Amino acid sequence: MGRLLARDSVGAEWGSGNTTRWFARHTKHLTSFETTPPYYEQVAAGLRAEGLTNVDYRLIPHDFEGEDDEQEMHRNPFVRAAYEFGDETLDYALVDSAPRGCLCAGVAPKLKR
């Protein structure tokens, strides 16, 4: 993956973790979204410990377990976050969280061709 991304790459991810620190170390800027408060705190502490300041790390608490209304999921702030980015402004995106289909539909136009 490192060969596909450049130091000046800008990206976003839904669902944080080890990838958050990896992207922060290898690319210019990352916007990362997390839904689970304790896990958010754990990842945030890791970013601080490594001095990684190029991450806009956001907590948007929500549990999508059992939700099946796709229109309602598209209105959720976690999914709506994909629409904050301008079209074709992201070099990469990682969707590692539910609802994957909704998130992929929202972020796809934001990726550079």
Summary of the structure (lengths in Angstrom):
residues: 113
radius of gyration: 13.8
end to end distance: 17.5
largest distance: 40.0
contacts: 321
relative contact order: 0.22
helix: 42%
strand: 19%
